[in-house]
Structure formats: structure tokens, C-alpha cells
Amino acid sequence: MIPLEYYLSLSAVLFATGVIGVLTRRNAIIVFMSIELMLNAVNLSLVAFSQYLGSTTGQVLVFFVMAVAAAESAIGLAIIIALFRNKQTLNIDELNLLKW
Amino acid sequence: MLQHIIDSSHLFRPETALTATFCVVLLVDLFLRKRTSMPAYVAVLGLVVTGWFIAAQYGGAPATLFSNMLAVDPFSIFFKSLTLASTLVIVLFSLQSNELRDSKRMMGEYYALLVSLTLGMFLMAGATNLIMMYLSIELTSMSSYILSAFTKEADDSSEASLKYVIFGAVSSGLMLYGMSILYGLTGSLDIYGINRALIAGNVNNVTLLISVVLMTAGFGYKISAVPFHFWTPDVYEGAPLPVTAFLSVASKAAGFAMMMRFFKVTFIDAAVGGSYLGSWISVPGFEWNHLLAILAVLSMTIGNLIAVWQTNLKRLLAYSSIAHAGYLLLGVVVLSNEGYAAVLIYLAVYFFMNLGAFFAVMMVANKIGSEHIDDYKGLGYRSPLLGVCFTILLLSLTGIPPTAGFVGKLYLFSALLNAKWIWLAVVAALNSVISLYYYLRILRNMFLTQPDPAGAPIRFGAVQIVILLMFVIPTILLGVYFGPLVQYAQASITMFTNR
């Protein structure tokens, strides 16, 4: 039996990696991958808590999170394609039409 | 169990009507492609039916649906009415918008997405379970991502939308992490269950604080409070104007509805306090309202200060809406029924003045094709009626009597003073003064500079003038005769309380 703390630490590390990825990466697709990492870290901690507390509601939320994350990345990729047709780039530093 | 589901679906009629409208609008668009404004009329019909179902819920006893997933109570009915009114107005705006007409896109999808956005906001207004809160916030966000990229040939529209998606996804990720911690601490996803667990004690306050800070990121993103506001100016500038107007009013209202319900139900000991003026008792040892006070000060100050340099009207209104989120947060900070009623009053007033201001900007953009402040030079001479109407709306946004904006601020400030938050009231008053500067800059351009020799008088269609007056007249009227609104708001803060 692996203690709860191990799962929570792994989840925190994954989440932090995701946040750092969002903040430092310049390619829009990699930013989206980092966001998925954040959501998966959340899923891990929810499942761990659910197991620890012996209640299933947390696992129900995980299913919703997975479904919503898929829909969100579909929309995100569609917008990336629309943008790429206009600007021929995925580098978010070059998306500087709108600032301040 | 079956009986409960049947009872729930009776109270779920407005949402069901919206879902049906969504499908019908798409089908109409599919089969009647030639008639481009047909989807809009179908959408209006569906929204009117929804309004009828909501009207039937007025005066009913507070109830909970689908095993504590949603609440139907005066509080959620207030926000549903406000959202529905904004959607109807936005359909009118969209029919008048040259920007959307020129995009030559299938408008059926546009109206269908507006309806699904409204559905998301309805659910946000009633959500009493963390799962429901997450799903409704995502439904709202996803519809608005697509809507803000609707004119996707324009560079700024798709760029704004990408920024919106990234910020939205990150904040909902942060919020989810907060939710998972809260779930781990209390063992419940139902906010009444969380409340019981918190009152029972044995909860580590530091962990609870971390979870609340993370959840505030999600709420702050929806209501565009600093420091979660970075998407706001870009999206407001890049999105088509009717969408911007919708996001600025309805999205903010729905965000506030969800946040106010979450904080009140989760962190307030419902057994203590209950009189109208009486303040509430927070769960021992945990002062979450100080966190919101910091957000309020940051939003007001940063929003107003950055708005001073703006030259694009849409961007200026975006920063002004950030500042307004700060004012609205003041009502949540004071922890009393009076504060919550003040937020509701302010949101109702904000509906008229902000939508009116956006419509005036759209009318001008339709004619002169620009939202730059320099192009407003002499506009008061080129179109006196528009100039006067816009002036009234801007003065109301500043909060100068006898406009409705003054009434909204008055109630917020008096709630603050009654709760002894003197320093916060002083900061808010100073901020109103800063905001006066940038609103007056527009007025100066409109009236104190003569038009260019080329500036011929501008004539607007009768329909557009009627729509504009629909906002300007209530803005003045509510400034002098606000009794019914105040009473309605005070009656609307009743929330479903669990046993």
C-alpha cells in the first residue's frame, strides 16, 4: 500500500511542471501540452483522495475533467490552425498585435 | 429517487428550453441557409420561451435539483433574468453589427453558441456542487472562446482567442487543483457538505488557504479581477463588439453569482446571523474576505490607472470593466446581506450603462470604421444625439449623480462603511476620481474639439437610436427612482440553505 503523501507529492510535482511549462515555453502546442499535464496532475490527486477517503465522487469528477479537457484541446487546436493560416507562426512571442 | 428527478426536471425547464433552442437554431441554419437572419429570430423566440419559464419560477420556494447539483432560489433567478436580458440585447446588437454582417459566415452557429453560452451562465448561477461549478464554467468559457474568434480572418480576433484559451485553461486548471485539495480536506464535493465539514473543524487552515487561493484564480478569471485579468483587454479588443459587450456584462455577472454562492454557502456558518444588516460569521480562524479585499484594491487601482493611457475605446472599456470588477468585489468583502444586495444593485445598473456604452461605440464603429479615441473628435457636433447619450452613459460609469451609476456606488460604499471598512471605502472613492479623468477625456474629444473640415454630420438609423435610448433612459430613470430595484435586489439575496 503506497501512502497518500506519495501520490500527492507526485501530483504537486506534475502540476508545478505544467505551470512552469506554460510560463516558459514559446510554442503554442507545447503550452497546450503543459496545460494537459496540469489537468492530469489534478486527476491524480483526485483519484488518490478518492481512494483514501473511500468515496467515489472524486473519481466522477475525474471523468468530467478528462472529457472537458478533450473538448478544450479540440477548440484550442482549431484556433491555433486559424491563427497559423493568418500569421504562419506558432510562436506566442510573435502574437503581439494586441498589447497594453 | 425517480420522484426527485421528475420534480427536478420541472424546475429545470428554463435550461431545457435553452438546450432545445440551441438544437433548433442549428437545424434552422442547416435547412434554411438562404435566409441569413432566420436563426436570430428563432433564437429570440427560444429566449422568450425561456423567459416565460423563468417568470413562472418567481415567488417559488428555494429548492435544490438533482441531488444538490443546482439550486433554484431568488438569487439564481435574479442572475438568470439578468443573463437572459443581456442575451436578448446581444442578439439585437448582432443584427445591427456591420462587423458580423461583413464576415459572411454562417450566422446560425453564432446564435447557437450565444444560446449555449447563456445556458452555461444559467448553470453557473445555480451551481452548488464543485462538479457542476467546473462544468458550467467550462461550458461558458468554451462558447466564448469560439465566439471571440468568430471573425477569424481578422488577425486580432484569432490572436485574442488563442490568448483567451490559454489563460482560461490555465485558470481552470488552477481552480481544479484547488477543488481537489478542498475535496481531500473535507471529503465532499457538495458545497453544503464542505460547509458542514469545515464547521465541524479538524481542517488545516494553511491547506485550506492554499485551496481557496487556487479557486479564487478561477473566479478571478471569470470576473476579470487583477491579477487574473491579462486576457481581458486583448479579448475585448479582438472579439467582435457584440461578443465583447456580452462578455463584459453577462460573463462577469455569472462569475459573481457563482463566486458569491460558493463563498457564502461554504465559508459562512449559516446558523449564526440572519438579519438584513447583520454581518455573517465566517468559519472560525479563516478570514477569506481579506484575500478578496486585496483583489478588489488591485483591480480598481490597476484597472483605472492603465485605462488612463488607452487610445482604443474597446480597450479603454476593458480596463474600466476590470476596475468595475474591483468595485463589485467590495460588496463581497463586507460579509453581510447588505453587501450582497449592493452587488446585485450594481450589476443591474452596470447592465444598462455598460451595454449602452458598448452599443454607442458600435454605432460609431459602424459609421466611421474606427474605435480610436482621436476619431471621436467633434463627434458631439457631428451627431449631437449620440454625443449626449454617450455622455450620460460615461458619467454613469464614473458614478456621478443623478445617474444610475451613482446609486450603485452609493449602496456599495454604505455597505462598506456600515461594516467598518473605512480604508477600503477611501481607496474606492479615490479610484472613482481617477476614472473620471479617462471618461472625461472621451467627452473632451467629443465636445471641446471642433470636427475636421471633412467631418460631415453622421445620421443613424431609427432602430439604432431606439436601442440606444433603451439603455440611456433607464440609466437616468434608475438614478432618480431606484426604490423598486433596491427592494428587488434585497429580496433576491435569499439563497437555498441546506436544512
Interface residues (C-beta under 8 A of the other chain):
Chain A: L8 F15 G18 V19 V22 A28 V31 F32 I35 M38 L39 A41 V42 S45 L46 F49 Y52 L53 S55 T57 G58 V60 L61 F64 V65 V68 A71 E72 I75 G76 I79 I80 A82 L83 N86 K87 I92 L95 L97 L98 K99 W100
Chain B: L130 I131 Y134 L135 E138 M142 Y145 I146 A149 K152 E153 D155 D156 S158 E159 A160 S161 L162 K163 V165 I166 A169 V170 G173 L174 L176 Y177 M179 S180 I181 Y183 G184 G187 S188 L189 P233 D234 E237 G238 I306 W309
